[in-house]
Amino acid sequence: MTSPLLDGPFGVYEKALPSAAWPTILADARAAGFDFVEMSIDESDARLARLAWSKEERDAVARASRSLEMPIFSICLSAHRRFGLGSSRADDRTRAGQILDAAIALASDLGVRVIQIAGYFSYYEESDPAARSRYVDGLARGVETAARRGVMLAVENIDTVDIASVSDCIALRDELDSPWFQIYPDVGNLAVHGLDIADQLRILAGSAIALHLKDARPGQPRRVPFGEGAVPFDAVFEQLAEARFHGPLTIEMWNDDDEAGEAAAQALRWIKARITAGTEISQRVVPTRDA
């Protein structure tokens, strides 16, 4: 029996594809075999400028998405590395809140369903015991805005110790206590911290609304080719199959040349092969019966 995970949907992180205008990005994703694209709003001025797109610019991207039948399912909002919701600087916290509000409005206008929130309290500052409290306060205000717009916020475990594990994500979700704030974990970032990924996914159970798939190594969170890092993908997909996970799976890569589209397509084929292998492992585990 094949795994329902093979039905997808499978998404691709925007940065896995060559930089281009949005109609081309969406077409490239379709050609590579993906079902949706994840937009990046990172800390660069160029991507932050998307938050100020005019109505005409937003409408043009939305039309391209519809005409190509390639939705932008999610936004990876990593701009809070630069402007931390938990910053000790009031100006940065204000800017971080404005970025979150603007991202929610953009998502609503584009039909984006989920904004992935990076679990960085204040990336460029020294550790501060009060940073988490400020971060939670900023998120709480954002969740209220997201609820009014019908946009889901979901925290990502990241490569620093702020929100490092699934347990950290669950604690944050439970503290905010809103149906509009959930968990969008990254299996590669679990490997960065040397955590037992299969155990982490057992803790996660049915709490994830989507999953970031990338390979990584302790201390190396990016640009590790699939199959060359520390993520045990067969075990990942075995555990997801046992948990009956049916959410979106997003391949996260960073490719910088004209062959990026083919590299993303190869990664998708590799992931599907690992899903098949993980399913076969799961099906070989036959439960015992009482005599």
Stockholm file with secondary structure:
# STOCKHOLM 1.0

chainA/1-291         MTSPLLDGPFGVYEKALPSAAWPTILADARAAGFDFVEMSIDESDARLARLAWSKEERDAVARASRSLEMPIFSICLSAHRRFGLGSSRADDRTRAGQILDAAIALASDLGVRVIQIAGYFSYYEESDPAARSRYVDGLARGVETAARRGVMLAVENIDTVDIASVSDCIALRDELDSPWFQIYPDVGNLAVHGLDIADQLRILAGSAIALHLKDARPGQPRRVPFGEGAVPFDAVFEQLAEARFHGPLTIEMWNDDDEAGEAAAQALRWIKARITAGTEISQRVVPTRDA
#=GR chainA/1-291 SS CCCGGGGCCEEEEGGGSCCCCHHHHHHHHHHTTCSEEEEEECSSHHHHGGGGCCHHHHHHHHHHHHHTTCCEEEEEECGGGTSCTTCSSHHHHHHHHHHHHHHHHHHHHHTCCEEEEECCSCTTSCCCTTHHHHHHHHHHHHHHHHHHHTCEEEEECCSSSTTCSHHHHHHHHHHHCCTTEEECCBHHHHHHTTCCHHHHHHHHTTCBSCEEECEEETTEEEEECTTSSSCCHHHHHHHHHHTTCCSCEEECCCCCSTTHHHHHHHHHHHHHHHHHHHHHHHHHCCCCCCC
#=GC SS_cons         CCCGGGGCCEEEEGGGSCCCCHHHHHHHHHHTTCSEEEEEECSSHHHHGGGGCCHHHHHHHHHHHHHTTCCEEEEEECGGGTSCTTCSSHHHHHHHHHHHHHHHHHHHHHTCCEEEEECCSCTTSCCCTTHHHHHHHHHHHHHHHHHHHTCEEEEECCSSSTTCSHHHHHHHHHHHCCTTEEECCBHHHHHHTTCCHHHHHHHHTTCBSCEEECEEETTEEEEECTTSSSCCHHHHHHHHHHTTCCSCEEECCCCCSTTHHHHHHHHHHHHHHHHHHHHHHHHHCCCCCCC
//
